[in-house]
């Protein structure tokens, strides 16, 4: 298994979970919920990339 598999899985679950929670529980429109899910996915990808590459 690749060392990036688990971070990618966690990022996708976090993005989908954010979309679901914003769309159902918070009552936001589908477009805003999708934007929130994408933002969480991008943020998770940036953080993961920084952690896997190190501070160098």
Secondary structure, 3 states (H helix, E strand, C coil): CCCCHHHHHHHHHHHHHHHHHHHHCCCCCHHHHHHHHHHHHHHHHHHHHHHHHCCC
